[in-house]
Amino acid sequence: MHFAPMPHHTNPGAVVAMLAILAMALLLAGCDDRSTAKHQNPAGPLNGKRIAILATDGVEEAELREPRQALDAAGATTMLVSPKAGRIHLWNHSDWGDYESVDSTLDQARADSFDGLVLPGGVMNPDALRLDPQAVAFATAFVGARKPIAAICHGPWLLIEAGGVKGKTLTSWPSLKDDLTNAGGMWVDQEVVRSGELVTSRKPGDIPEFNRQIILLFSGR
């Protein structure tokens, strides 16, 4: 945006008027920028897809938020599903972190209204979910319907209870290796693994590649 310089002998009233015009022009330009930023990817590869993210207190913050942001940016509608209403408390590496608002409780959510499922990790989160019959039933419905599932770090723990490990090649946080192997899975130490309708990763450091693969998974590619 360019404005011509004002003459040396300008009427003060004209100066005020010109400054007002300049301020209004800048304001309108700022509004246009903000409007555009809200719609950066109106036709992403996941447009029309509804993805459930199942988590509770103790979920690793990066493993929930970063994949969710990637899915949203790709056009998906993501919903945080949890056994509890309100907010869940996130875990940030070695201590409690931020909070995240729950979109739907398990007793309200229906697996058949979603196109895919994300299971983030953190130790406490999947350990609590695998002891919750509603959480197990929710994940089992995705496994039974052969809907795509993405799990990272300790997230695959829940898949053992849901019957989603047997015959799959998958990865996870290393401490789950024996649990997943005993449940009939083939565990490998890789950044990301895709086995049919399942994508798994090991840790927060794998998130960039995990995000790329889950977008491909949920888009059916």
N, C-alpha and C positions, 0 to 999 in steps of 0.2 A: 504494500500500500504506500503510495508516494503522494506527498503534498508539496505544492510550490512554496518557496520561501516568501515571507511577508515583506512588503516594502518597508523602508526605514521610517517613513512618516505615515504610519497607519493609525486611523481613528481607534481610540481605546474600545469603543463599542464594537467595532468590527473585529478587534482581537478577541474579545470575549465570545462573540458569535462563532468565530472560526475554531476556537478552543472547544466550544460545546459540540460543534460538528465533528471535530477530531475524536473527542471522547466517545460520542455515539458510534462513530465508525469502528473504533477499537472494540467497543462493547459488542457490537453486532458480529464482528469477526470472531471474537472469543466464543460467542454463542454458537456460531457455525462449527468451530473446532470441537466444542464439547458434544454437539449433536452427532457429528461424524464418529467420534470416539465410542459412542454407545453402540454403534452398529458396524463394527470392524469386519465381521465375517458373517453377513446375512445368508450366505449360501454355502456353508461349510459341508464337509463330507458326512457329518453326523446329523444334519438337519432332519428333524422329525423323530430322532431317536430319544428314548427315555431311559436313562441309566440310573440304577439304584446304587448308592454307596452305603454299605452296611457297616456301622461302627458304633462304639460306645465310649465311655470314659477310658482314657489311657491310650487312645489311638495316636500313632505318631503323626505329628502335625504336618510335616512335609509330605508324608505318604497319603494324606487325605487331601490337602489343599492343592498341591501341585498337579496331580492327575485330574482333579476336578476342574481346575482352571484350564487345563489343556483340552478336556472334553467340552467344556463350555465354549471355548474359543473355536472349536471345530463344529459348533452348531448344535450340540446335544443339549437336552434338558436333564440336568442332574438333580437328584433328590437324596438328601441325607436321611437314611432310615435308621432308627435306633430303638432299643427296648424302652427307652425313657423319653418323655416329652421335654420340651424346653431347650436346654443346651447340654452339650457334652464337653467335658474338660479334656483338652488335648495335651499330649506329652511331647516335649521338645528336647530330644536327645537324652538328657539326663535329669530333667526336672519338669514339673508341671508348666504348661505354656498357656496358650490362649483358649478361648471357648468358641464353639461353633454351634449355630442354631440348628435344631432338628426340624426337618421338613415333614416327616411322617413317622409315627410310631409303628412298631411291628404289627400291633393289633389292627392298625388301619391299612397297612400296605398290602398290596396283592402282587405277587410275583408275575402274574400274567398281564399286568399293566406296564411292565418294563421290558425293554429289549436286551438288557444286559446288566451285569452285577460287578461292582468293584469291591474288593476286600482289602482295605489297607491294614498295616501291621501295628507295631507297638506290641509289647509283651502282654500287657494287661487286657487290652481290647479283645483280641481273638480268644484269649483264655476265658474271659467272661462270656463271650458269645457262644462258645462251644458247649457251655453248661446251660444255655438258655434254650429250652425246647422250641420256642417261637423262632429264634434266630436260626436254629438248625433246620426247622421246617421250611423257612423262607429260602435258605440256600439250597436245600434239597430240591425245591420246586424248580430252580434254575437248572440244576444238574439233570433232573428228570426230563425237562423240556429241551435239553441240549442247547440252552441259550448260552451265549458267550459270557465267560467269567474271567476277570483279571484279579490276581492276588499278588501281594508283595510282602516280603519280609516274613513276619509271623502270620500273615493273613491266611496262608494255605492250611493252617491248623483247623479252621472251621470246616474245610472241605473234607477232612477225614471223617468227621461226624456226618457230613452230608452225602457221603458216598461218591465224592468227585475226584478221588485220587487214583483208584485202581486202574492200571493199564496206561496211565499218563506218564509222560516224561516231564519233569518239572524241577524248579529250583525254589529256594527259600533262604531265610536266615539259616546258617549252617547247623544250629542246634536242633532244627527240625528234621534233619536228614534221616535219622533212624525212625522217627515217628512216621514220616511219609513213606519210607521204604517198607516198613512193617504193614502199612495200609495198602501195599500193592503198587506203589508208584516207583518210578525210576528216577532217582535224584541225581542231578548234575550241578556242578559248580560253574554256572554261566550267568552273564549279565541279565539276559532275558531268554526265556524259553517259550515257544509256542507249541502246543500239543493239541491238535484239533481245535475245539472251541475254548481252550484254556491258555491264558498267558500268565506267566509267573516271573517274578524278579526277586533279587536277594535283599536289597538294602536301599536306603535313601540315595546313595551314590549312583544307583542304576536308574533313577527316575527319568532322566531325559530319554533314554532308549525305551524304557517301559512305556512312557507316554506315546512315543511314536508307534509302538506295536499295538497298544490298546486302541488307538484310533483306527488302525488297519483292521483290527479284530472286530470292533463294533460296527465298522462300515461294511463288513462282509467281504473284505479283500484278503 
